[in-house]
Amino acid sequence: MAKKTKSQEELERLGNKIVYDIEKGKNPEISFQLRNLSNIVFDKKTRTLRLGDKTGNRSFFNVAHSKKFLQTVEVASVLKKELLETGKHEHLRGVFYMTKRTIPGTNVNIVDEQVESDKVIEDLEVITGLSREQLHVSANKMGSMVGSIILIDSGDLIDCSKLGRGGYSVPSITDELEFKKVNAKFVLYMEKAAIFERLNEDKFWQKNNCVLVTSQGQTTRGIRRLLQRLSEEENLPVYVMTDFDCWGFYIYSVVKYGSIALAHASERLTIPGVKFLGITADDILKYDLKKHLIKLNEQDLARMKQVSDYEWFKDNKEWQRQLKMMKVQKQKFRH
Amino acid sequence: MAETIKNDESAKAEIQALSAKGISFISEKYLPEKIKNKDFLE
């Protein structure tokens, strides 16, 4: 039999601990770092969002925990037997169906909604120290890459400079990609696929020796990991390009500082050195785009308030200036 | 700054607005200038 992987060993350790508790006649429990808002901290040293020191327990003989405990054990068991032992990967949705069964003799399902199994998978990341990708669970892929980069994906050699208009369809799990040859000088990551297509048609990456990446709106884990790997392993500067609005600023914020929901995975996903290219309030003035400004709606305004209150934007004069320009457009954008 | 922000006093803009300057303005002028001048925010 093939040697056990680290992921298999970690899940086995979790199972053995529960069996040990049962054999000792103890209440089986799993303890791990809490993932709720009260335990999310902005780490000043790394300048990323991280989990704090608070830990919690999930035990079987506790009415408030028993269902979650059962879900955790069931999902862990499915991941180990169906995925890790076979070497196959499955989507979050597939894992949901694999764990959605009725407990015999009852009418209770182990999970009713996908959000439950999704959350347990994130919990298992914290419990085992393994990433979702290491647990062989994928999500919808949503992103493309073109440029002067040759890589190996599942044994296939892919030259991202020869992939036509669509480019390389970035998989959900990018940990296992092997960078074979990278000639680019920087990476340009953009929110909008339409801009990606414009730049690709103009062969921008060829003329400027770079790699272009897009992921349609929010940045997926796979794309974040890919950008981080290009930054760390290939020493490439990464620039983010979004709309001039709070949603765009937030996209940059997540790539650079991490997110609350995935604070436990910051180490593998954040890029502290990433820079925001635009568009900025200054670009709007410089290139005379004032007549193309769009009014903010209620959601924009609410979001703007939240974003300007983020610790990492609060102590940053440049970002506060951008947000202020967005807020008082009439005065500031007037020459 | 006033506590309540009126909608008509605030604004956002899309990257695509650059297309108003020409279809390839973004790839021929905007981006090369930004990158050459290292005009970034951190």
Contacts between the chains, C-beta under 8 A, distances in Angstrom:
chain1	res1	chain2	res2	distance
A	186	B	35	7.5
A	188	B	31	7.6
A	190	B	15	7.5
A	191	B	15	7.7
A	192	B	15	6.1
A	192	B	16	7.3
A	194	B	16	6.5
A	195	B	15	5.5
A	195	B	16	7.2
A	195	B	26	6.9
A	198	B	19	7.9
A	198	B	23	7.7
A	198	B	24	7.5
A	198	B	26	6.3
A	198	B	27	6.7
A	199	B	26	7.1
A	199	B	27	5.4
A	199	B	31	7.7
A	202	B	24	5.2
A	202	B	27	4.0
A	202	B	28	7.4
A	204	B	27	4.3
A	204	B	31	6.8
A	207	B	27	7.9
A	208	B	31	7.3
A	208	B	32	6.9
A	208	B	35	7.0
A	239	B	35	7.7
A	239	B	40	6.6
A	241	B	15	6.6
A	242	B	15	7.1
A	243	B	12	6.6
A	243	B	13	6.7
A	243	B	14	4.9
A	243	B	15	5.6
A	244	B	12	5.6
A	244	B	13	4.4
A	244	B	14	7.7
A	245	B	12	3.6
A	245	B	13	7.5
A	246	B	12	7.8
A	275	B	40	3.9
A	275	B	41	6.9
A	275	B	42	5.6
A	276	B	40	6.1
A	276	B	41	4.2
A	276	B	42	7.1
A	277	B	31	7.8
A	277	B	34	5.6
A	277	B	35	7.8
A	277	B	39	7.8
A	277	B	40	5.7
A	278	B	15	7.7
A	278	B	30	7.7
A	278	B	34	6.1
A	278	B	39	7.7
A	279	B	13	6.4
A	279	B	15	5.7
A	279	B	17	7.8
A	279	B	18	7.3
A	280	B	41	6.3
A	282	B	39	8.0
A	283	B	30	7.6
A	283	B	34	7.9
A	284	B	13	5.6
A	287	B	18	6.9
A	287	B	21	6.4
A	287	B	30	6.9
A	289	B	13	5.9
A	289	B	17	4.9
A	289	B	18	7.2
A	289	B	20	7.1
A	292	B	13	5.9
A	292	B	14	7.6
A	292	B	17	3.8
A	292	B	20	6.1
A	293	B	11	3.7
A	293	B	12	7.0
A	293	B	13	5.4
A	294	B	11	6.3
A	294	B	12	5.4
A	294	B	13	6.6
A	294	B	14	7.2
A	295	B	7	5.1
A	295	B	8	6.3
A	295	B	10	7.2
A	295	B	11	6.2
A	296	B	5	8.0
A	296	B	7	6.0
A	296	B	10	4.4
A	296	B	11	6.4
A	296	B	12	5.9
A	297	B	7	7.2
A	300	B	10	7.8
A	300	B	12	6.5
A	301	B	5	6.0
A	301	B	7	7.6
A	301	B	10	7.0
A	304	B	10	7.8
A	316	B	42	8.0
A	318	B	41	5.4
A	318	B	42	7.4
A	319	B	41	6.9
A	322	B	41	7.1
A	324	B	1	7.5
A	326	B	10	6.0
A	326	B	11	6.7
A	326	B	12	6.6
A	327	B	1	7.1
A	327	B	5	5.7
A	327	B	9	7.4
A	327	B	10	5.1
A	328	B	1	6.7
A	328	B	5	7.9
A	328	B	9	5.8
A	328	B	10	7.0
A	329	B	9	6.0
A	329	B	10	5.5
A	329	B	11	4.1
A	330	B	8	7.4
A	330	B	9	4.9
A	331	B	9	7.9
A	333	B	11	7.3
